[in-house]
């Protein structure tokens, strides 16, 4: 924890090293002013868990692993002297907690678009099914207004998407206006942490409001589309019935399918033949009524028992007292069907509708074309949202997680403010930044244009692409003002050509941090590789052209050999810098382990926390040492090959 100028512990008035904060009364104090109260607890010897319970015999057991081997541990709980609350935490832990809360809020904004994406999938499936029913043989002409209703639902979806987009834009603008509280959390005074916590709670409430708005808008569309989906499902079932008999069924040119139902033919009389107790399927079109019966057990054969014209239908109704049946009387025949109670009235109603089906249900060719042309997607919305999340979390991480973010009392700006005079092309401004902060265009116009040499090396690589070759740093180029290049996990968020929806009003500042002694180089090379540049073919910017001006056409190609030499030399220097940084990290981990052991000896942390932290630090130390050994082995092999 840094020592603040002219600041001492408000409790004792002596110690300038303020370490703790009480989350109940928001008081800050040093290590000397915190009261440590010990509490004896049981811990499992097998897994180190503290979830201890007792069985019916009074024996203790671990709920995590079931072991009965326990030991007594003493937990040290810091207590506030002002309000006597045990809700006391380290200021560094409070900062980490607020950082994680901010990251969680930003990540949870993906829930904004999830209801829209689910609705897009439903609408797309609905449109596809409707289109197939209209186009495939035999086509369905039921519900001729479905195309128009679908277009209305699509427009409602677009309106809901636009409304949500505006609210999401305002939400991110509000976050962007308060982003400095999070970005400078490690250098802000600890007394301001409660205010930052309240700001994050406000962000969470606003996030939930926007999420509920998205859900409510989609529910309105859901209420409209659900009946239409049932109609499409019904049409698909009817088409499936007719398709199964398409080999036997020969429809006329203007004959349209209407209804189908599986039932039992109880009795049937006609001039040709009498029928009784035949299971089958009744098919109804706008002109005829068919009944097909399947014969056989293993090798089934479909037989058409009868086919009559609907124009010959004299009477349709339900007859019978105990066993009610649907009776259909034609000019020269009569048939009775055993049907379940729910389907009797439905069959009669569809027979009545079939008589007028041909004139009322016509093919809407324009509606089908408009339905197929309508674009439904949330791709751009998703890209803007992901870019915003990527920038906000990366903006925060590259600043807060960077140990060089403040040195010698000088505040170093985040890596988001990396380039001097950067300005996007005029024609692409609207497309490249959709979630724009307020006064975005004015802030752009106030920035100077980028110069020619900076434009050669200043373009950002796409965040999804890894550098394909290592290039030397151009002359006069100091690199990026942090320790991570575009392929680094911490700073690759800002090396992208894709839209960056959230822009800070001062986001275009100098990347050359200067002091009294001149420019400061904070390490432009990365643990993961070299900085890719936009013009790899001419990476020296023609600085050495004067060396070869007097060469003729037959002169050997020395420039390419020299370029290869510079490239290899630069790679080796970068690897050695990487080894130095890894050794610094290894030393820092060793010091952290030593400090952890000292705190454990003083009883400031319990044994369980000590073991977990110690193991984690040892794993990190092992990984770093393994990387060092691997790089040194590679360099030694390269030197031996060069000498040979």
C-alpha positions, 0 to 999 in steps of 0.5 A: 500500500503506498504512503500518501503525502501528508497522510497518517492513520486517523486513529493513532495519528502516527503511522503513515502506512494505512492498510485496513478499511472497515466496511461498516463505518468506512474508517481507515487505519494502519496495522497497529490500530487493528484489533486481532481476535483469535477464534479456534476452529476445526480444519480437515487434515486431508483437504484443509476444508473448514466445512465441518459437521457432526454425525449422530454420534457426535463425531466430527467429519468433513463435508467435502471429503468425509474424513474424520481427521481434524485439527484445531486451527486459530483464525485471526479476525481483525476488528475495527476499534471504532465500531467493533465490527469484524467486517474489516478487510485489507485496502488492497483486497477491497480494491481487488474486490471492486475491480472484480465487481466491475469486471462482473458487471461488464461481463454480465452485459452480455445478457442484454442481447441474449433475449434478442438472439433467442427471438431471432432464432425463433423468427428465423425458424418460423420463417423457414418453416412457413416458406417451406410449407408454401413452396414444397409439394403439396403446398399449404394455403392455410392462413393467408395472412401469416406472411403479413403478420410475420412482417409485422413481427419482424418490424416489432423486433427491429423496433425492440432492438433499436430501443434496446440499442439506445438504452445500452448506448446510454448505459455505456456512456454513463460507465465511460463518464465514471471509468476514471474511478475504476481505472485509478483505483490503485492510486486513489485515496482509500477513503474514496473506496466506499463511493466507488462501491456505491457507483458500482452498485448503481451500475448493477442496478442500471444493468438489471433495468436494461436487461429487464427492458430487453426481456419485456420487449421480447415478451411482447413479440412472444405473445404475438408469434406464439399463435402463429407458430402453432398455426405453422406447426398445424400446417406442417402436420397436415402436410406430413399426412398428405406427403405420406400418401403422395404416391397413391394420391393424385391431386388435381391442378387447383386442388388444395390440401385442407385437413387430415386425421387418423380415425376408424371407419365404423360403417360405410355403404355405397353402390359398390361396396360396404365397409366396417371397422377399418382403421385409416386416415381421412384426407380432406381437400377443397374438392374431395374426401379420401379415406386410406386404409393400411393392410398387413402387419409386417408388410403394410400396404396402403389401399384407398377405400373410397374417394367422394366429392365434397360437392355431393355432401348432403349432411355432416353431424354427430349421431348416436346416444352412447357411442357417438360417431361422425356421420357423413351423408353423400348423394350415393353413400353414407359413412360413419367414423369413430373419433375421439370427443375432441376431434369430432367438432374439429372434423366437421368444422374443417369439412365446412371450411374446405368447401370455401377453401379454394376461393378464400385461401390464395397464394401470396407470392409478394408476401413470400418474397418480402418474407424471404428478403427481410433481414433478421440479425443481431450481428452488428449489435453483438459485435458492438457489445463485445468490442465494448466489453473487450475495451472496458475490461482491457482498459481497466486491466492494462492499467490496474494490473500493470505494476508500472502504472504509477512510479515516483509519484507520477501517474501513468495513463492507461494503455488506452491512451497510447497514440498521439494524434490518432484519428480515424478516417472521416468516412468510417467514423460512424461505422467504427464507433456505434456506442459513442460517448457524448461529444465524440465528434468534437473530441475527434476534431480537436485532435491533430492529424497523425503524421506520416512516419507515425502512420507507418508504424502506428496502425493496430493489428486485429485482436484475433490475429497473432503476429506472423513474423517478428520485426525490429522496432523502427528507428525513432519509435519508442514502442508502446507505453507499457510492457505488453504488445498487441498479442499480450492478453492485457493490451491486445484489447486496444490493438484492433481495427474493429469498432471500439464502441466506447471512447474516452474523451481524452483517449488520444494522448501522447504515447511518449511519456517524457520527464526532465531527462527526455523520453522514458521507455517503459518496455515496448517488447512483450512476453509473447512476441514482437510488435507487429507493424503495418508496413513490414516490407519497409520497416526501417522507413528507408533510413539506410537508403543512402548506403546503397544509392551508388550500387548498380543493378549487378550489386549483390542484395546486401540490404536483405542480408543486413535486414535478416541480421538485424531481425535475428539480432533483435529477436535475440535481444528481445528474448534476453529482455524477456528473461530479465523480466521473468527473473524480476518476477521470480524475485518478486514471488520469492519476496512475496513468499517470504512475506507470507511466511512472516505473516503466518508466523505472526498469526495474521493469517490462518494455516489454511489460507497460508497453505493455499497461497503458498502452493499457488505462489510455488506453482507460479514460481515453477512456471516462471523458472521453467520458462527461463530455462527453456529460453536460455536453452534455446539461446544456447543452442542458437549460439552453438549453431552460429559458432559451428 
